[in-house]
Amino acid sequence: MVREKLRKLIEDTIKELQKEGIFPNFEIPEIPIEKPAEKIYGDYSTNIALQLARFVQKSPTEIANALILKSASRASRSFEKIEQKSGFINFFISPGYLQKKVEAILNQKEKFGNLNLGKGKKVNVEFISANPTGPLTLGNGRGGFGGDVLANVLLKVGYKVTGEYYINDAGEQVRKLGHSILGDDEAVYKGDYILDLRKRLKEKTCPSGVPLSGTKEDVMKLGKKAADLILKEMIMPTVKKMGIKFDKWFYESELYKSGEVPKNLDYLKKKKLAYEKDGALWFKSTEFGDDKDRVLIKADGEKTYLASDVAYLKNKFKRGFKKLIYVWGADHYGYIGRIKAAAEALGYEKGFIDIIIMQLVRLFENGKEVRMSKRTGTYVTLDELIKEVGLDVARFFFLTRSPDSHLNFNLDLAKEQSEKNPVYYIQYAYARICSILKKSKLKNPTYAKDLAGKQNSPKQNLRFATGQAKLNLKLLTHLSELELLKQLIRLPEIVEDTAKDYQVQRIPNYAFELAAVFHQFYTKCRVIDEKNKSLSEARLALVFAAKTVLENTLDLMRISAPEKM
């Protein structure tokens, strides 16, 4: 990656200047490398000279000039120009460096963008985990698609990832579902699906054999039966339609069957991290930074969510995960402190857990918001949305905004089948690429051996499988060609940044920018030109590279790459 190359160049240059006595000895700070918003400031820029001013008794301008002068000879291989403005050092990538990257992309193919940040460490990404009390709705879609893409990104950077769905099938929400099926005064959930379940579970032929009385035990049995049906007939099929494949479906009820819940509550008691007050059992979560202590067992003997969550945490730790990532809805924000406190109480650092809060989704149609509430029975299910706009569009639209910002889902734009729709715009770029390559009748560029003299070992040169001459990538000098190359080589950096801060919206935004740059290249540069075969073949190699990178990007989002539109 260019960024890493720059960091090493600057770090080595600082060390040389320190060794020569031009800079004093100090611990080199982290070297920030940014992509400037305006092209006049280069392809990459750093403000390291401003940071070094507190160590070096020189102005940022003098420091920047010293760094440029010292690194000039080594930097010339990759950068055609390095300049400083107001202490900022700006780097302009050389055409030669970009041209060579075509070969790298074509050689790596689907592996282009792969990194080894994770080094095989086990990571658990838990997402959706909606209570089995009704169908999945829009809010579940945002966390579902976001968690799925994050898992893909982490896999691409070398982590061993387990995608997991936690099923709350043993708590208070199951009891409330039971009351809703009975239709008594404690009913909470409404909608046609509740009426359907009520009818089915009242039938004498129902295999559950659950008596429809109002006792607490029977209500729980009824709720559990309904929850199982909702999970298997509504949630799991929707998850499949979403294109998500969980590695593990984990049932809360299994924690109780295995005795893990009482075992971990006993552990907290022995460690004096749990105490009794007003007939309830409390967790001393304030000792670990939470704003107040939390109830584990209520005065009536009913266990809270936290009681099973402590056991679930311990279960994940025992499975050898080095990082736990939770993707939650906005209504779970207050739960962050207690879950991190529970992890610390079990002997793990807070940094072991990362929690992503997905803000609310609002659906707009004809300029008006469509109001939704699962409990009142007014909602739009993910099934309905996917059927209306298609899976690719649903995925893309949910991914475009940062998790910490609200998302307005524009149904009218989502249904638009024109370049106004960003998904159509991106997929059309891919289809256009496929059309060009089909028209060229050339197979993928490959490395072929040039049989030199008998005394020389064969060389490998990049060429088309059906061609004879070596591809001359030095012919790629047009501004649009170079801009496309600059965009292509950004994928590893996009992947790296997303793996570090979980801002998955970078992926769809990058895909859109890449499509825009390709469309511009297509407009400015004639790819197939019989009068200039060498240039045509170089440009076709660039088009193959663009196909590879765009396809890899769409794969990260699990969005299809159609060859025709």
HELIX and SHEET records of a PDB file:
HELIX    1   1 VAL A    2  LYS A   19  1                                  18    
HELIX    2   2 LYS A   39  TYR A   41  5                                   3    
HELIX    3   3 ILE A   48  LEU A   52  1                                   5    
HELIX    4   4 PRO A   60  ALA A   75  1                                  16    
HELIX    5   5 PRO A   95  GLN A  108  1                                  14    
HELIX    6   6 LYS A  109  LYS A  111  5                                   3    
HELIX    7   7 LEU A  138  LYS A  156  1                                  19    
HELIX    8   8 GLU A  172  LEU A  182  1                                  11    
HELIX    9   9 ASP A  192  LYS A  202  1                                  11    
HELIX   10  10 LYS A  216  ILE A  230  1                                  15    
HELIX   11  11 LEU A  231  ILE A  235  3                                   5    
HELIX   12  12 MET A  236  LYS A  241  1                                   6    
HELIX   13  13 GLU A  252  LYS A  257  1                                   6    
HELIX   14  14 GLU A  260  LYS A  270  1                                  11    
HELIX   15  15 SER A  285  PHE A  288  5                                   4    
HELIX   16  16 TYR A  305  LYS A  318  1                                  14    
HELIX   17  17 ALA A  330  TYR A  335  5                                   6    
HELIX   18  18 ILE A  336  ALA A  345  1                                  10    
HELIX   19  19 LYS A  350  PHE A  352  5                                   3    
HELIX   20  20 LEU A  382  VAL A  389  1                                   8    
HELIX   21  21 LEU A  391  LEU A  399  1                                   9    
HELIX   22  22 LEU A  411  LYS A  415  1                                   5    
HELIX   23  23 PRO A  422  SER A  440  1                                  19    
HELIX   24  24 LEU A  473  LEU A  475  5                                   3    
HELIX   25  25 LEU A  479  LEU A  488  1                                  10    
HELIX   26  26 LEU A  491  ASP A  501  1                                  11    
HELIX   27  27 ARG A  506  LYS A  524  1                                  19    
HELIX   28  28 LYS A  533  MET A  557  1                                  25    
SHEET    1   A 3 TYR A  44  THR A  46  0                                        
SHEET    2   A 3 PHE A  88  ILE A  93 -1                                        
SHEET    3   A 3 PHE A  79  LYS A  85 -1                                        
SHEET    1   B 5 LYS A 248  TYR A 251  0                                        
SHEET    2   B 5 LYS A 160  ILE A 167  1                                        
SHEET    3   B 5 LYS A 122  GLU A 126  1                                        
SHEET    4   B 5 LYS A 323  GLY A 329  1                                        
SHEET    5   B 5 ILE A 353  MET A 358  1                                        
SHEET    1   C 3 ALA A 274  LYS A 277  0                                        
SHEET    2   C 3 ALA A 280  PHE A 283 -1                                        
SHEET    3   C 3 ARG A 294  ILE A 297 -1                                        
SHEET    1   D 3 LYS A 368  VAL A 370  0                                        
SHEET    2   D 3 VAL A 361  GLU A 365 -1                                        
SHEET    3   D 3 LEU A 407  ASN A 410  1                                        
SHEET    1   E 2 PRO A 445  ASP A 450  0                                        
SHEET    2   E 2 LYS A 459  PHE A 464 -1                                        
END                                                                             
